[in-house]
Amino acid sequence: MSEPKFTKGPISVTELAVLLHDWTRTRFILHAPDAPGGTAAIIGGLGEGEERANADLYAASTDLYKACEAQHEAIDRLFARIVHLDNTFRPSKCGQPWEALVQGNAALAKAVKK
């Protein structure tokens, strides 16, 4: 797969003790070395629990992308090996493993807008 064009990470989260800007209610700043000015995103104005969940998800996003990509490749290789051993095997007829491959591919494509 081509290299995605998003913040590579690592992404760290700083929770602010005092909210910045009354109009944005910024609560979290996400930092990444390759982001402009070192700031990947700011999160605020959503409600305390949702802000923390979004910040944590954003911080994990590059790791999640890489894990999804690795799992996609592993399932694809396993299918190829099974087909090599049994030429009657059809991956698209195997149910859940095939669906996982399709969903993983869709998620990767969505992340890089392919």
Beta strands, then each sheet from edge to edge (+ up, - down):
strand 1: 12-20
strand 2: 26-31
strand 3: 39-44
sheet 1: 1+ 2- 3+
end
